[in-house]
Amino acid sequence: MFTARLAARRVLGRRGLATVSDAPNLSRKVEMTNWEKGHYINYKKMSENLAIVRGRLNRPLTFAEKILYSHLDDPHGQEIERGTSYLKLRPDRVACQDATAQMAILQFMSAGMPSVATPTTVHCDHLIEAQVGGPADLARAKDINKEVYDFLSTSCAKYNIGFWKPGSGIIHQIIMENYAFPGALLIGTDSHTPNAGGLGMAAIGVGGADAVDVMADLPWELKAPKVIGVKLTGKLSGWTAPKDIILKVAGILTVKGGTGAIVEYHGPGTESISCTGMGTICNMGAEIGATTSLFPFNDRMYDYLKATKRQAIGDFSREYAKELREDEGAEYDQLIEINLSELEPHINGPFTPDLATPISKFKEAVKENKWPEELKVGLIGSCTNSSYEDMTRAASIAEDAMSHGIKAKSLFTVTPGSEQVRATIARDGQLETFEEFGGMVLANACGPCIGQWDRKDVKKGEPNSIISSYNRNFTGRNDANPATHAFVTSPDLVVAMTIAGTLNFNPLTDTLKDKDGNEFKLKEPVGEALPANGFDPGEDTYQAPPSDRSAVSVAVSPTSDRLQILQPFNAWDGKDAKDLPILIKTQGKTTTDHISMAGPWLKYRGHLDNISNNMLIGAINADNGEANKIKNILTGSYDAVPAVARDYKKNGIPWVVVGDWNYGEGSSREHAALEPRHLGGLAIITRSFARIHETNLKKQGMLPLVFSDPADYDKITPEDKVDLLVTELAVGKPMTMVVHPKDGSSFNVELSHTFNAGQIEWFKNGSALNTMAKKAKN
């Protein structure tokens, strides 16, 4: 039975954990990772902070609260109220993927510091396009992106940052295998950073500006999240996989139901899920807008730490285990209960990750909605589902099919999550199984999951269906074809449906025909959470910073079209803004993919002016229902969104955007905030914001404002002009917008915001980076 209880609920009972020490020695020196020296896990400091907070709050704490409060910069004076207070935190680590690292490092260079103050790594995974297969695609990427990789390599060496070269694997898998540890706080410049919650870590996706703060030794600010509890009972079996838990939760909470909250899984059902399975669930929590997701420390995590040569961390975590789970009696702001023994496999989509359909009802949904029944491509892997367990379960299904003389009917691709997983499944035979089955093995990178896919089997605009074990399936996300119906599910169902070649197949009930025409049912998948012979690390792809960094130089060519040194944004002039045009009023979903597309634009992530040519080109104009076609008030003609914005900027005319619900959902990319700022925007005014995007806009000196009455969105037309009474900007107080329709009348609209005092300083100074530089001078 699945129930969502909106009232706060008390969770009773405690979970036992093997060999927990009664007298913990938290002063031990245990390295955070095998790749660095001198960075120790500080459970002692965490414990001391928690003791201070416990004395102040005098109530049981959730696990999410324990991690956040144990990392407070000022545990004595910090105001603490879930959903209201802004917490100043000291993360243990920073991680950046290559597409976002470029801008983060360019911003860090502006701060003028000789070295990062917090352990940081950069991971090359986003710029490798899937075309013909792993080795060739990797070689092509190294050639095409040489300038960017050289910049990242030298800047990492210069500023004491660990560098994972192209081919290493996807950032979230590398973090899981090498850097995540229970009770830690990590921020990463990618929205699926929460993957590390599978190892009991609060891993939170942020924009590059947030990362720069932490790299520069400033506290990181986060609005204290509410905590949504997901109590798991029962046990997974048969065709049901860990992925089905988050697919079910996404259906319950929707893409915005987790906004402003951490999702905390607990209950006896957590004990039977593998560590990487827990990572899968946390990873896709990004699709419900959650700040992050996490699981309590248990023996599955210990086993994984041991298998990845980090037993010392596992042993230390057992010393601190009491604080690596929720307190008895901890209260949640919302509680969802799921019995894993009754959970069905799910398929979510198309076009949104929260349209959840159990497999028993999927055929009916396909028919009712007239989704294309033929399955063109099945894709497994990605940062969400590319563990050893995922690969062994998927291979068992492929082997079963081949034992009956049949192979993949649809096109089939495999994306290993890391070089370690790739090398291990190559050694153990699963890779050979996939190739024999008809699969193409892609590079250890993001590939089709983020639109890095040179797809050839259908024409753009041709309706078709694909199914993947990825996390995100917005329109055009994978292949830039808005007519592609993309569904997400477990790797198990991807392989099963790839064999059938149709969406109208349920492996739990339906049969297939073998090579002789005889009917048979696929066996339930079987797999291993960890390799019996240990992991094969594969090729060494890590570059450590040199001990002497003084001679390292970071060169950025002034004529480069891939990299551009940043210039500071102008400070606020201290006046109200009058007679502003509405650049575009967007309707419906306006994700970060709509605001700043990935795919071919990834190559410009280090060049703000060039990438700004993709600003809002995917957003739907409420004026005409079209994308990238808006009216220029200066000429009266229609043009592309970036072109009109540039014309306004050239003529000294600031502008605003009006947006719909959950504006900026999706990726953490800060370019979606940098671009409107660069092209002269002042404010984004919406019904509601996704958390990361709202923060990113503030960091760049923009005004993210929300209609106090969401119905006011409907009163505004794209041809109206507005006055923003910016001088009213104050903590906890609304701002007035005066709307001037074409008929000469006017009316006032109240706008809300979430600025605190420090964030208002960002706006006044022009950006958070300007504020940082100003303080450094003083």
C-alpha distance (Angstrom), angle and dihedral (degrees) to the residues before:
residue distance angle dihedral
M1 . . .
F2 3.80 . .
T3 3.79 118.4 .
A4 3.78 131.9 173.4
R5 3.79 111.3 -157.8
L6 3.75 114.0 -166.2
A7 3.79 95.5 -167.9
A8 3.77 119.1 83.6
R9 3.79 110.2 -91.9
R10 3.77 132.3 -158.4
V11 3.78 114.5 -127.6
L12 3.77 113.9 -146.8
G13 3.76 130.6 -165.1
R14 3.78 132.2 40.8
R15 3.69 134.9 -117.4
G16 3.76 121.7 -124.4
L17 3.79 121.9 -132.4
A18 3.76 124.8 -162.8
T19 3.82 119.8 -107.7
V20 3.79 98.5 -0.2
S21 3.78 109.6 172.5
D22 3.82 116.6 -119.8
A23 3.79 91.7 -156.2
P24 3.80 106.5 38.4
N25 3.78 119.9 -157.3
L26 3.79 100.3 -148.6
S27 3.81 94.6 169.2
R28 3.80 92.8 76.6
K29 3.80 117.7 120.9
V30 3.78 108.5 -123.7
E31 3.81 119.1 165.3
M32 3.81 116.4 -122.9
T33 3.80 90.6 -134.5
N34 3.79 141.8 3.0
W35 3.81 90.3 -120.1
E36 3.81 99.2 65.1
K37 3.77 138.6 46.2
G38 3.79 127.4 -141.0
H39 3.81 98.5 21.9
Y40 3.78 107.1 113.1
I41 3.80 133.2 -173.2
N42 3.79 104.8 -109.0
Y43 3.80 103.8 -154.1
K44 3.81 88.2 148.3
K45 3.81 92.9 62.3
M46 3.81 90.8 42.5
S47 3.78 90.5 52.5
E48 3.81 91.9 48.6
N49 3.80 91.9 50.4
L50 3.79 90.7 49.0
A51 3.80 91.5 51.6
I52 3.81 89.4 54.7
V53 3.81 93.2 48.8
R54 3.81 93.0 44.9
G55 3.78 89.3 54.5
R56 3.79 89.9 52.8
L57 3.82 100.1 42.7
N58 3.80 98.7 33.2
R59 3.82 94.6 -160.5
P60 3.82 138.6 99.6
L61 3.80 114.2 -82.1
T62 3.78 132.2 -140.3
F63 3.80 117.0 -126.0
A64 3.81 90.3 -109.8
E65 3.79 90.1 55.3
K66 3.79 91.5 48.5
I67 3.79 92.2 56.7
L68 3.79 94.9 45.3
Y69 3.81 96.7 43.0
S70 3.80 92.3 45.6
H71 3.83 87.4 59.1
L72 3.82 97.1 49.1
D73 3.78 116.0 135.4
D74 3.82 90.0 -144.3
P75 3.82 111.1 19.9
H76 3.82 91.5 172.4
G77 3.80 98.2 53.8
Q78 3.79 104.5 23.4
E79 3.81 113.9 118.5
I80 3.81 107.1 -127.9
E81 3.77 122.9 -163.6
R82 3.79 121.6 137.7
G83 3.79 112.4 -116.4
T84 3.81 94.0 9.1
S85 3.82 116.5 51.1
Y86 3.78 124.1 77.9
L87 3.78 108.1 -130.4
K88 3.79 121.0 -149.1
L89 3.79 105.5 -146.4
R90 3.80 139.7 -176.0
P91 3.82 108.8 -143.0
D92 3.79 120.3 -154.5
R93 3.78 95.2 -136.8
V94 3.82 146.9 7.4
A95 3.81 124.4 -145.0
C96 3.82 126.8 -172.3
Q97 3.77 131.4 -172.6
D98 3.80 117.0 -139.8
A99 3.81 97.9 -104.7
T100 3.81 93.6 53.9
A101 3.82 96.4 30.6
Q102 3.79 91.4 70.5
M103 3.79 93.7 64.0
A104 3.81 93.1 37.2
I105 3.80 92.2 54.4
L106 3.80 92.5 43.1
Q107 3.81 87.2 54.7
F108 3.81 92.1 45.2
M109 3.81 89.7 52.3
S110 3.81 87.7 57.6
A111 3.81 89.1 60.0
G112 3.81 90.0 64.6
M113 3.82 97.1 -136.0
P114 3.84 122.2 147.8
S115 3.81 96.3 -140.2
V116 3.78 141.8 8.2
A117 3.80 111.4 -94.2
T118 3.82 94.8 -148.7
P119 3.83 125.3 50.6
T120 3.80 106.2 -91.0
T121 3.79 137.0 -178.9
V122 3.81 134.7 -170.3
H123 3.81 121.7 -150.4
C124 3.82 125.9 -161.2
D125 3.79 106.1 -144.5
H126 3.82 111.2 112.4
L127 3.80 103.7 64.9
I128 3.82 99.8 61.3
E129 3.81 112.7 101.8
A130 3.80 119.3 -150.1
Q131 3.79 110.1 -126.4
V132 3.78 118.8 131.1
G133 3.80 106.2 -8.7
G134 3.79 145.0 -54.4
P135 3.83 107.9 -67.1
A136 3.80 96.7 39.5
D137 3.80 93.5 43.7
L138 3.80 91.2 49.1
A139 3.81 92.8 49.8
R140 3.81 90.4 49.3
A141 3.81 91.5 49.7
K142 3.81 92.4 50.5
D143 3.80 89.2 53.1
I144 3.81 98.0 44.4
N145 3.81 94.8 42.4
K146 3.81 97.8 38.5
E147 3.80 93.3 120.1
V148 3.82 92.5 52.0
Y149 3.80 94.8 43.4
D150 3.81 90.0 49.1
F151 3.81 90.3 50.5
L152 3.80 91.9 49.6
S153 3.80 93.2 44.4
T154 3.81 94.6 50.2
S155 3.81 95.7 39.8
C156 3.81 90.7 50.0
A157 3.80 89.6 50.2
K158 3.81 90.4 47.4
Y159 3.81 97.1 48.7
N160 3.83 99.5 37.8
I161 3.82 97.2 -104.7
G162 3.80 125.7 148.1
F163 3.82 111.4 -119.3
W164 3.81 125.1 -152.2
K165 3.79 108.1 -162.7
P166 3.82 126.0 -136.8
G167 3.80 108.8 -74.7
S168 3.82 93.4 37.4
G169 3.76 92.7 106.0
I170 3.77 140.1 -110.1
I171 3.80 115.2 -32.0
H172 3.81 95.2 -120.9
Q173 3.79 93.6 52.9
I174 3.82 91.8 47.3
I175 3.81 89.5 50.6
M176 3.81 90.8 49.5
E177 3.81 93.1 48.5
N178 3.79 97.8 42.9
Y179 3.80 117.1 12.6
A180 3.81 114.1 24.9
F181 3.80 118.0 100.0
P182 3.81 133.1 168.9
G183 3.79 117.1 -84.3
A184 3.79 94.7 14.5
L185 3.80 128.9 131.3
L186 3.80 117.4 -138.9
I187 3.78 131.2 171.0
G188 3.78 120.4 -156.7
T189 3.79 132.8 -174.8
D190 3.78 93.8 -124.1
S191 3.78 129.5 76.3
H192 3.81 93.8 -127.2
T193 3.80 93.3 58.9
P194 3.87 87.7 113.6
N195 3.82 87.0 80.1
A196 3.82 86.8 95.9
G197 3.81 89.4 66.0
G198 3.78 83.2 87.9
L199 3.81 85.9 74.9
G200 3.80 94.5 47.5
M201 3.80 94.4 -97.2
A202 3.80 126.9 134.3
A203 3.79 96.9 -129.5
I204 3.79 112.2 176.6
G205 3.79 130.7 -169.5
V206 3.80 115.2 -129.7
G207 3.77 141.3 164.4
G208 3.78 121.4 -94.9
A209 3.81 92.3 -103.1
D210 3.81 89.7 61.9
A211 3.78 89.5 49.4
V212 3.79 90.2 51.3
D213 3.82 90.7 54.6
V214 3.79 91.3 56.0
M215 3.79 93.8 41.3
A216 3.81 86.6 54.0
D217 3.85 93.5 51.0
L218 3.80 97.7 -105.3
P219 3.80 120.4 135.0
W220 3.77 113.9 -101.3
E221 3.78 116.5 -122.8
L222 3.81 123.6 -138.9
K223 3.77 130.0 166.7
A224 3.80 103.6 -117.3
P225 3.80 102.8 -100.0
K226 3.74 125.3 -133.1
V227 3.80 113.2 -122.7
I228 3.79 123.3 -122.2
G229 3.79 112.5 -163.4
V230 3.79 121.3 -147.7
K231 3.80 109.4 -167.0
L232 3.79 112.6 -158.1
T233 3.79 122.1 -160.4
G234 3.78 131.2 169.8
K235 3.78 125.2 26.5
L236 3.80 137.4 -81.0
S237 3.80 116.7 -113.5
G238 3.79 143.3 163.6
W239 3.79 115.4 -0.6
T240 3.81 93.6 -8.7
A241 3.81 112.9 104.9
P242 3.82 136.4 -177.6
K243 3.82 88.2 -97.3
D244 3.80 89.1 66.4
I245 3.81 90.6 63.5
I246 3.79 93.7 61.3
L247 3.81 92.1 38.7
K248 3.81 87.3 56.8
V249 3.82 92.8 44.8
A250 3.83 90.4 49.5
G251 3.78 88.9 54.3
I252 3.81 90.6 51.8
L253 3.80 99.4 43.4
T254 3.86 100.1 29.3
V255 3.81 124.1 -148.6
K256 3.80 92.9 -58.3
G257 3.81 102.1 32.8
G258 3.79 93.7 94.7
T259 3.80 96.1 47.7
G260 3.79 111.6 133.2
A261 3.80 92.6 9.9
I262 3.78 142.0 95.3
V263 3.79 114.8 -134.0
E264 3.79 109.8 -137.1
Y265 3.80 118.4 -166.8
H266 3.79 117.4 -155.5
G267 3.76 142.3 147.0
P268 3.83 134.1 84.3
G269 3.81 92.3 -61.6
T270 3.80 90.8 71.4
E271 3.81 91.8 67.5
S272 3.80 96.0 71.2
I273 3.82 98.2 46.8
S274 3.80 116.6 96.7
C275 3.79 119.3 -117.9
T276 3.81 91.9 -111.1
G277 3.81 89.8 45.6
M278 3.79 88.3 56.9
G279 3.80 87.5 49.3
T280 3.82 89.9 55.4
I281 3.80 90.8 54.0
C282 3.81 93.1 47.9
N283 3.80 92.7 44.7
M284 3.79 94.8 58.4
G285 3.79 91.6 44.6
A286 3.79 83.6 89.5
E287 3.81 86.6 75.3
I288 3.81 92.5 66.2
G289 3.79 92.5 50.8
A290 3.81 94.3 -108.9
T291 3.80 119.2 160.6
T292 3.79 86.2 -131.2
S293 3.81 140.5 -43.1
L294 3.78 129.5 -131.3
F295 3.79 147.3 176.7
P296 3.81 128.8 -142.9
F297 3.79 118.5 -102.9
N298 3.80 112.5 -90.2
D299 3.79 141.9 155.3
R300 3.82 92.4 -82.0
M301 3.79 87.9 63.6
Y302 3.78 91.5 46.3
D303 3.81 90.1 52.5
Y304 3.80 90.9 51.4
L305 3.79 93.5 48.0
K306 3.79 88.9 50.9
A307 3.82 92.4 48.3
T308 3.81 90.6 51.2
K309 3.83 92.2 51.6
R310 3.81 95.7 -102.0
Q311 3.77 101.9 111.2
A312 3.82 90.5 134.0
I313 3.81 88.2 63.1
G314 3.79 90.6 47.6
D315 3.80 91.0 51.6
F316 3.81 91.5 48.2
S317 3.82 90.5 48.5
R318 3.79 88.8 55.2
E319 3.82 88.0 56.4
Y320 3.82 89.1 55.0
A321 3.81 95.4 35.1
K322 3.81 95.4 118.8
E323 3.81 89.3 69.2
L324 3.81 94.8 41.6
R325 3.80 94.0 79.3
E326 3.80 137.3 42.4
D327 3.80 120.2 -74.4
E328 3.76 118.4 -109.0
G329 3.80 106.5 -91.5
A330 3.82 95.0 21.1
E331 3.80 111.6 159.3
Y332 3.78 127.3 -135.3
D333 3.79 127.8 -154.9
Q334 3.79 88.7 -134.0
L335 3.79 132.1 7.5
I336 3.78 129.6 -151.8
E337 3.80 120.8 -175.0
I338 3.79 123.2 -157.9
N339 3.79 126.3 -178.2
L340 3.80 104.2 -149.8
S341 3.79 91.5 -161.0
E342 3.82 88.8 64.7
L343 3.82 98.4 37.4
E344 3.81 115.5 118.1
P345 3.80 125.2 -149.4
H346 3.80 109.1 -94.5
I347 3.79 137.8 -153.0
N348 3.82 117.6 -157.7
G349 3.77 127.2 -158.2
P350 2.91 161.4 -28.7
F351 3.82 109.4 -135.7
T352 3.81 94.8 -9.5
P353 3.82 131.9 51.2
D354 3.81 95.1 -137.0
L355 3.81 99.8 62.1
A356 3.80 93.6 102.9
T357 3.79 121.7 -170.7
P358 3.82 124.4 176.6
I359 3.81 112.6 -129.8
S360 3.83 91.3 -114.0
K361 3.82 89.8 63.6
F362 3.78 99.8 34.3
K363 3.83 98.7 93.7
E364 3.78 89.1 52.7
A365 3.82 90.8 50.0
V366 3.81 91.5 50.0
K367 3.79 90.3 53.4
E368 3.81 96.1 43.0
N369 3.80 94.3 48.4
K370 3.80 95.1 39.0
W371 3.79 91.9 -127.6
P372 3.84 112.4 173.9
E373 3.81 103.4 -88.5
E374 3.80 98.4 -157.2
L375 3.78 111.7 88.0
K376 3.78 109.1 -137.8
V377 3.83 100.9 -178.9
G378 3.79 138.0 10.2
L379 3.80 116.7 -161.0
I380 3.80 127.2 -170.7
G381 3.80 130.8 -178.0
S382 3.82 127.5 41.1
C383 3.80 126.6 136.6
T384 3.81 89.2 -63.3
N385 3.79 102.0 54.2
S386 3.79 115.7 14.9
S387 3.77 103.4 102.9
Y388 3.78 125.0 129.9
E389 3.80 88.0 -103.7
D390 3.82 92.0 52.1
M391 3.78 92.0 48.9
T392 3.81 95.7 46.9
R393 3.81 92.9 48.6
A394 3.81 91.5 47.8
A395 3.81 91.6 47.0
S396 3.82 90.9 51.5
I397 3.81 89.7 59.2
A398 3.81 92.4 47.2
E399 3.81 90.1 49.3
D400 3.79 90.9 50.7
A401 3.81 91.1 52.9
M402 3.80 92.8 47.3
S403 3.80 90.8 49.9
H404 3.82 84.7 63.9
G405 3.79 91.8 48.4
I406 3.81 99.3 -105.0
K407 3.80 133.4 111.3
A408 3.79 139.3 -174.8
K409 3.80 111.9 -38.8
S410 3.80 93.3 -170.2
L411 3.78 125.6 50.8
F412 3.80 108.6 -82.9
T413 3.80 130.9 -158.3
V414 3.80 132.7 -175.9
T415 3.81 123.5 -157.6
P416 3.83 113.2 -169.6
G417 3.79 110.1 -146.9
S418 3.77 95.7 -139.9
E419 3.77 142.8 5.0
Q420 3.81 87.5 -109.1
V421 3.81 92.6 57.1
R422 3.81 91.8 42.7
A423 3.80 93.0 51.1
T424 3.81 92.2 45.3
I425 3.81 95.8 50.5
A426 3.80 88.8 44.5
R427 3.80 89.4 55.2
D428 3.81 94.2 43.3
G429 3.81 96.2 46.6
Q430 3.81 104.0 -112.1
L431 3.80 92.5 112.4
E432 3.80 90.7 55.1
T433 3.82 89.0 48.8
F434 3.81 91.6 54.6
E435 3.80 92.4 48.8
E436 3.79 92.1 47.7
F437 3.81 88.2 48.3
G438 3.81 88.1 59.1
G439 3.78 100.0 -96.2
M440 3.80 130.2 145.1
V441 3.81 112.5 -137.3
L442 3.80 109.8 -143.1
A443 3.79 130.5 -159.4
N444 3.81 121.8 -74.6
A445 3.79 91.5 -95.9
C446 3.79 144.7 91.4
G447 3.81 95.5 -84.5
P448 3.83 116.8 152.3
C449 3.81 92.5 5.6
I450 3.82 90.1 75.1
G451 3.80 98.2 30.3
Q452 3.80 96.6 -89.1
W453 3.81 91.3 132.5
D454 3.78 126.5 117.1
R455 3.78 92.8 -155.2
K456 3.83 116.2 -169.3
D457 3.84 106.9 169.7
V458 3.83 98.3 83.1
K459 3.79 135.0 31.4
K460 3.79 121.1 -116.3
G461 3.77 109.1 -90.5
E462 3.80 94.1 25.9
P463 3.82 111.1 127.1
N464 3.80 111.3 -123.5
S465 3.80 142.1 143.3
I466 3.80 130.9 -118.2
I467 3.78 129.0 174.9
S468 3.80 126.5 -155.6
S469 3.77 143.7 170.9
Y470 3.81 88.6 -127.4
N471 3.80 127.1 115.5
R472 3.78 108.0 -124.7
N473 3.80 130.0 50.7
F474 3.78 108.4 169.0
T475 3.80 116.7 154.5
G476 3.81 110.1 -66.6
R477 3.80 92.0 -2.4
N478 3.80 97.9 130.2
D479 3.80 105.5 30.8
A480 3.83 106.5 7.4
N481 3.82 89.1 -113.6
P482 3.83 109.4 126.9
A483 3.82 89.6 -160.7
T484 3.81 94.1 59.5
H485 3.81 111.5 109.4
A486 3.81 102.6 -146.4
F487 3.80 119.1 -165.9
V488 3.81 127.3 -172.3
T489 3.79 125.6 -149.2
S490 3.81 141.6 132.8
P491 3.81 120.6 -53.9
D492 3.81 86.6 -113.1
L493 3.81 94.2 62.8
V494 3.81 91.6 40.6
V495 3.81 90.8 58.9
A496 3.81 93.4 42.8
M497 3.80 93.1 51.3
T498 3.79 91.6 43.4
I499 3.80 88.0 58.5
A500 3.82 91.1 50.4
G501 3.81 93.6 42.0
T502 3.78 91.9 -144.1
L503 3.79 141.1 83.5
N504 3.80 87.7 -131.5
F505 3.78 94.5 81.1
N506 3.78 129.2 103.2
P507 3.82 110.9 -175.4
L508 3.80 90.7 -162.1
T509 3.82 92.0 64.8
D510 3.79 111.2 7.7
T511 3.79 132.1 82.5
L512 3.79 133.3 -138.8
K513 3.80 129.6 -150.9
D514 3.80 119.8 -113.5
K515 3.78 125.0 -141.7
D516 3.81 90.2 -79.6
G517 3.79 95.4 48.4
N518 3.79 95.6 -102.8
E519 3.79 117.7 139.4
F520 3.82 121.2 -118.6
K521 3.79 139.0 164.6
L522 3.77 121.8 -126.3
K523 3.79 114.1 -112.4
E524 3.77 118.9 -115.6
P525 3.82 111.0 -90.9
V526 3.79 119.2 -98.2
G527 3.76 127.0 -166.1
E528 3.78 147.4 154.5
A529 3.79 123.3 -110.5
L530 3.81 90.6 -149.2
P531 3.82 132.1 18.9
A532 3.81 113.3 -99.4
N533 3.82 90.5 -139.9
G534 3.79 95.1 45.4
F535 3.78 127.9 -109.2
D536 3.81 121.1 -53.1
P537 3.82 105.5 -138.2
G538 3.81 92.2 -152.7
E539 3.79 120.0 -165.1
D540 3.81 117.9 5.1
T541 3.81 104.2 -115.0
Y542 3.81 101.9 162.5
Q543 3.81 124.9 109.7
A544 3.80 114.8 -162.7
P545 3.82 118.4 -156.4
P546 3.81 112.2 -99.8
S547 3.80 118.3 -106.4
D548 3.82 90.0 -122.8
R549 3.80 109.2 46.1
S550 3.80 98.0 165.9
A551 3.80 95.1 97.8
V552 3.81 95.5 48.5
S553 3.81 114.1 107.3
V554 3.79 127.1 -165.2
A555 3.79 111.5 -148.3
V556 3.79 124.7 -164.5
S557 3.80 114.6 -179.8
P558 3.83 113.5 -133.1
T559 3.82 88.2 -139.6
S560 3.81 95.6 50.8
D561 3.80 117.6 124.5
R562 3.83 91.3 -161.5
L563 3.82 102.4 50.1
Q564 3.80 132.0 38.0
I565 3.81 130.4 177.7
L566 3.81 108.0 -122.4
Q567 3.78 123.9 -114.4
P568 3.85 118.3 -151.0
F569 3.81 117.4 -102.0
N570 3.80 118.0 -118.3
A571 3.79 119.1 -95.2
W572 3.82 120.7 -115.2
D573 3.81 112.7 -83.7
G574 3.83 92.0 -135.7
K575 3.81 94.1 -116.2
D576 3.78 137.8 109.6
A577 3.80 113.6 -99.7
K578 3.81 114.2 -119.6
D579 3.78 135.6 -165.9
L580 3.81 96.8 5.3
P581 3.79 119.5 174.4
I582 3.80 121.2 -131.8
L583 3.79 102.7 -119.2
I584 3.80 91.1 -161.4
K585 3.79 137.3 -16.0
T586 3.78 104.2 -146.1
Q587 3.78 122.5 -154.0
G588 3.78 128.7 -155.1
K589 3.80 122.4 -7.9
T590 3.78 114.4 9.0
T591 3.79 103.1 176.8
T592 3.77 126.0 172.0
D593 3.81 85.4 -97.9
H594 3.81 87.9 61.7
I595 3.82 92.4 44.9
S596 3.82 98.2 43.4
M597 3.79 113.8 5.7
A598 3.79 122.3 -145.8
G599 3.82 120.9 -152.7
P600 3.81 110.3 74.1
W601 3.82 91.1 5.4
L602 3.80 92.7 65.5
K603 3.79 90.1 87.1
Y604 3.81 90.2 66.9
R605 3.82 96.9 52.8
G606 3.81 90.0 111.6
H607 3.84 94.6 47.8
L608 3.78 112.1 68.4
D609 3.78 98.2 -171.0
N610 3.80 95.1 49.4
I611 3.80 96.4 44.9
S612 3.80 89.4 48.8
N613 3.80 86.3 74.8
N614 3.81 87.0 78.9
M615 3.81 95.9 53.3
L616 3.80 111.3 141.0
I617 3.81 92.8 -24.0
G618 3.81 90.0 137.2
A619 3.83 96.5 48.1
I620 3.81 118.3 107.6
N621 3.80 113.4 -120.2
A622 3.82 110.1 -132.1
D623 3.81 87.7 -150.7
N624 3.80 95.7 66.6
G625 3.81 108.7 -0.2
E626 3.81 90.4 -114.3
A627 3.79 133.8 120.0
N628 3.81 123.2 -121.7
K629 3.80 94.6 3.2
I630 3.80 116.0 108.9
K631 3.79 135.9 152.4
N632 3.79 119.1 -101.9
I633 3.83 106.8 -142.0
L634 3.81 90.3 -155.2
T635 3.81 95.9 56.7
G636 3.81 103.5 19.3
S637 3.79 89.9 -131.6
Y638 3.82 130.2 113.0
D639 3.79 120.7 -109.6
A640 3.83 142.9 155.2
V641 3.82 115.6 -63.3
P642 3.85 96.5 -115.7
A643 3.81 91.4 46.7
V644 3.81 92.6 53.9
A645 3.81 91.5 45.3
R646 3.80 90.6 51.7
D647 3.81 90.6 50.2
Y648 3.81 91.2 52.1
K649 3.82 91.0 47.2
K650 3.82 91.6 49.5
N651 3.80 88.5 53.5
G652 3.82 93.6 46.6
I653 3.79 95.4 -111.1
P654 3.84 115.8 142.5
W655 3.81 114.7 -151.5
V656 3.79 142.3 -166.1
V657 3.80 135.8 -141.3
V658 3.80 122.9 -138.5
G659 3.81 113.9 -151.6
D660 3.79 142.5 -178.2
W661 3.84 132.2 -125.5
N662 3.81 123.3 -33.5
Y663 3.80 92.4 3.5
G664 3.81 111.8 -165.1
E665 3.82 98.2 22.7
G666 3.78 117.0 158.4
S667 3.76 127.7 38.2
S668 3.79 124.1 32.8
R669 3.79 91.8 -127.0
E670 3.79 110.7 147.5
H671 3.80 91.2 -160.1
A672 3.80 86.2 82.0
A673 3.82 85.7 65.7
L674 3.81 98.8 34.2
E675 3.80 94.5 54.0
P676 3.82 98.8 57.5
R677 3.81 89.0 44.9
H678 3.80 91.5 49.8
L679 3.80 92.7 48.5
G680 3.79 94.3 52.1
G681 3.79 105.4 -90.7
L682 3.78 120.3 152.6
A683 3.81 105.5 -176.0
I684 3.79 143.6 9.7
I685 3.82 109.7 -149.7
T686 3.81 116.4 -166.8
R687 3.78 146.8 154.3
S688 3.83 88.1 -110.9
F689 3.81 141.8 -20.3
A690 3.77 136.4 -133.0
R691 3.82 108.0 -117.3
I692 3.80 102.3 -116.7
H693 3.79 94.8 45.1
E694 3.80 93.1 49.5
T695 3.82 90.0 53.5
N696 3.80 92.1 45.6
L697 3.81 91.1 54.3
K698 3.80 90.9 51.6
K699 3.80 90.9 49.4
Q700 3.81 90.7 56.3
G701 3.81 93.9 50.4
M702 3.81 97.4 -102.1
L703 3.80 128.4 131.9
P704 3.82 114.3 -117.2
L705 3.81 102.2 -166.2
V706 3.80 131.1 177.9
F707 3.81 129.8 -151.0
S708 3.81 104.8 -110.5
D709 3.80 84.8 -148.6
P710 3.83 107.3 38.9
A711 3.82 89.3 -153.8
D712 3.83 88.9 70.3
Y713 3.81 87.1 75.9
D714 3.81 87.4 73.4
K715 3.81 93.1 52.2
I716 3.79 93.1 62.6
T717 3.80 123.2 83.6
P718 3.81 124.0 -162.0
E719 3.81 91.6 -114.7
D720 3.81 94.9 55.7
K721 3.79 120.3 106.4
V722 3.79 122.9 -141.6
D723 3.80 141.8 -155.5
L724 3.80 116.6 -146.1
L725 3.80 113.2 -156.0
V726 3.79 92.5 -147.7
T727 3.80 92.8 167.8
E728 3.82 85.9 72.5
L729 3.82 91.2 64.8
A730 3.81 106.5 126.9
V731 3.78 137.3 142.1
G732 3.80 112.5 -78.8
K733 3.82 94.7 -2.4
P734 3.80 127.8 110.1
M735 3.79 124.4 -119.7
T736 3.79 126.1 -133.0
M737 3.79 123.2 -124.8
V738 3.80 117.5 -168.2
V739 3.81 111.6 -152.1
H740 3.80 119.9 -152.4
P741 3.82 113.6 -164.1
K742 3.82 119.4 -161.5
D743 3.81 92.0 -101.5
G744 3.81 91.0 71.9
S745 3.80 96.4 -108.5
S746 3.80 124.1 118.6
F747 3.79 139.5 -157.3
N748 3.80 136.6 -178.4
V749 3.79 126.6 -115.2
E750 3.80 123.5 -167.2
L751 3.80 115.7 -132.6
S752 3.80 125.9 -164.2
H753 3.79 128.4 -154.9
T754 3.80 141.1 179.6
F755 3.82 99.7 -135.2
N756 3.79 117.2 143.0
A757 3.80 124.1 -161.6
G758 3.80 95.4 -88.5
Q759 3.79 92.5 48.1
I760 3.78 91.2 51.0
E761 3.81 86.4 57.5
W762 3.81 88.3 55.2
F763 3.79 89.1 55.8
K764 3.80 94.2 45.9
N765 3.80 92.6 48.7
G766 3.80 93.4 45.6
S767 3.82 98.5 -109.0
A768 3.78 143.4 -0.4
L769 3.80 88.8 -99.4
N770 3.81 90.9 55.3
T771 3.80 88.4 51.0
M772 3.79 90.5 51.4
A773 3.81 92.2 49.5
K774 3.82 91.2 46.7
K775 3.81 91.6 53.8
A776 3.81 91.1 46.6
K777 3.83 90.0 56.4
N778 3.78 91.9 49.6
